[in-house]
Amino acid sequence: HQSKTLPPFFIFVTLCTTMRLCLSILLRFFLSSSDNNNIIGGRNRIITGPRQRALQRATRLRARNTRIANHLNAQRIANGERPISLESLELVLSARDFTGEDYDELLQYNEENGPAVG
């Protein structure tokens, strides 16, 4: 009566697969619990690839514009002028061409900022 043992390769593949599965579960758990900005529509789905980079780029741009607006508004208040809203400032700082759809926002910027000095 011979006892059958598993081939070493089968044991190795099973061990690697189990470790990979455990590591994947742990990474998903820690990444999704530490960064709630990556949860889409209430589902615990981690954003990766181009969408992750676009989200990070938009977050950095928003933070930069907020810093600029805070600094600019501090100077405006110190000079007795009204502060400018972040939305108006972002419109003017954007690198895109303006269209007819931007008229109301540009008018709001002009009202907040006052006439341009010529």
MOJOQUI-V951465 format. One record per residue. N is the residue number from 1. SS is DSSP state (H for helix, E for strand, - for the rest). PHI is phi in whole degrees, -180 to 180 (none if undefined). OMEGA is omega in radians with two decimals (* if undefined). Layout:
BEGIN
n=N ss=SS phi=PHI omega=OMEGA
n=N ss=SS phi=PHI omega=OMEGA
END
This chain:
BEGIN
n=1 ss=- phi=none omega=-3.12
n=2 ss=- phi=-96 omega=3.05
n=3 ss=- phi=-92 omega=-3.12
n=4 ss=- phi=-96 omega=3.08
n=5 ss=- phi=-116 omega=3.12
n=6 ss=- phi=-75 omega=3.10
n=7 ss=- phi=-66 omega=-3.11
n=8 ss=H phi=-58 omega=3.14
n=9 ss=H phi=-64 omega=3.12
n=10 ss=H phi=-63 omega=3.10
n=11 ss=H phi=-64 omega=3.14
n=12 ss=H phi=-62 omega=-3.14
n=13 ss=H phi=-63 omega=3.13
n=14 ss=H phi=-63 omega=3.13
n=15 ss=H phi=-64 omega=3.13
n=16 ss=H phi=-63 omega=3.14
n=17 ss=H phi=-64 omega=3.12
n=18 ss=H phi=-64 omega=3.13
n=19 ss=H phi=-65 omega=3.12
n=20 ss=H phi=-63 omega=3.12
n=21 ss=H phi=-63 omega=3.13
n=22 ss=H phi=-63 omega=3.12
n=23 ss=H phi=-63 omega=3.11
n=24 ss=H phi=-62 omega=3.12
n=25 ss=H phi=-64 omega=3.14
n=26 ss=H phi=-64 omega=3.12
n=27 ss=H phi=-63 omega=3.10
n=28 ss=H phi=-60 omega=-3.13
n=29 ss=H phi=-63 omega=-3.07
n=30 ss=H phi=-71 omega=-3.14
n=31 ss=H phi=-70 omega=-3.11
n=32 ss=H phi=-73 omega=-3.13
n=33 ss=H phi=-82 omega=-3.10
n=34 ss=H phi=-92 omega=-3.10
n=35 ss=- phi=-132 omega=-3.08
n=36 ss=H phi=-73 omega=3.08
n=37 ss=H phi=-69 omega=-3.09
n=38 ss=H phi=-94 omega=3.12
n=39 ss=- phi=-94 omega=-3.08
n=40 ss=E phi=-107 omega=3.02
n=41 ss=- phi=56 omega=3.11
n=42 ss=- phi=80 omega=3.11
n=43 ss=E phi=-96 omega=3.10
n=44 ss=- phi=-82 omega=3.13
n=45 ss=- phi=-121 omega=-3.10
n=46 ss=- phi=-82 omega=3.11
n=47 ss=- phi=-84 omega=3.12
n=48 ss=- phi=-135 omega=3.04
n=49 ss=- phi=73 omega=-3.05
n=50 ss=H phi=-61 omega=3.13
n=51 ss=H phi=-66 omega=3.10
n=52 ss=H phi=-64 omega=-3.14
n=53 ss=H phi=-65 omega=3.11
n=54 ss=H phi=-65 omega=3.10
n=55 ss=H phi=-64 omega=3.12
n=56 ss=H phi=-65 omega=3.12
n=57 ss=H phi=-63 omega=3.13
n=58 ss=H phi=-65 omega=3.12
n=59 ss=H phi=-66 omega=3.10
n=60 ss=H phi=-65 omega=3.14
n=61 ss=H phi=-65 omega=3.12
n=62 ss=H phi=-63 omega=3.12
n=63 ss=H phi=-65 omega=3.12
n=64 ss=H phi=-63 omega=3.14
n=65 ss=H phi=-64 omega=3.09
n=66 ss=H phi=-65 omega=3.10
n=67 ss=H phi=-63 omega=3.11
n=68 ss=H phi=-62 omega=-3.12
n=69 ss=H phi=-63 omega=3.13
n=70 ss=H phi=-62 omega=-3.14
n=71 ss=H phi=-65 omega=3.14
n=72 ss=H phi=-63 omega=-3.12
n=73 ss=H phi=-67 omega=3.07
n=74 ss=H phi=-63 omega=3.10
n=75 ss=H phi=-68 omega=3.14
n=76 ss=H phi=-64 omega=3.13
n=77 ss=H phi=-64 omega=3.11
n=78 ss=H phi=-63 omega=3.13
n=79 ss=- phi=-94 omega=3.10
n=80 ss=- phi=80 omega=3.13
n=81 ss=- phi=-102 omega=3.11
n=82 ss=- phi=-77 omega=3.08
n=83 ss=- phi=-71 omega=3.10
n=84 ss=- phi=-103 omega=3.12
n=85 ss=- phi=-70 omega=3.13
n=86 ss=H phi=-61 omega=-3.12
n=87 ss=H phi=-63 omega=3.12
n=88 ss=H phi=-65 omega=-3.13
n=89 ss=H phi=-66 omega=3.11
n=90 ss=H phi=-64 omega=3.12
n=91 ss=H phi=-62 omega=-3.10
n=92 ss=H phi=-71 omega=-3.13
n=93 ss=H phi=-79 omega=-3.10
n=94 ss=- phi=-67 omega=-3.07
n=95 ss=- phi=-93 omega=-3.08
n=96 ss=- phi=-93 omega=3.07
n=97 ss=- phi=-78 omega=3.13
n=98 ss=- phi=-81 omega=3.10
n=99 ss=- phi=-124 omega=3.09
n=100 ss=H phi=-63 omega=3.13
n=101 ss=H phi=-70 omega=-3.08
n=102 ss=H phi=-91 omega=-3.02
n=103 ss=H phi=-59 omega=-3.10
n=104 ss=H phi=-63 omega=-3.14
n=105 ss=H phi=-68 omega=3.11
n=106 ss=H phi=-68 omega=3.07
n=107 ss=H phi=-65 omega=3.08
n=108 ss=H phi=-62 omega=3.10
n=109 ss=H phi=-61 omega=-3.14
n=110 ss=H phi=-63 omega=3.12
n=111 ss=H phi=-68 omega=3.14
n=112 ss=H phi=-73 omega=-3.01
n=113 ss=H phi=-91 omega=-3.07
n=114 ss=- phi=90 omega=-3.11
n=115 ss=- phi=-67 omega=3.13
n=116 ss=- phi=-71 omega=3.10
n=117 ss=- phi=-82 omega=-3.05
n=118 ss=- phi=-100 omega=*
END
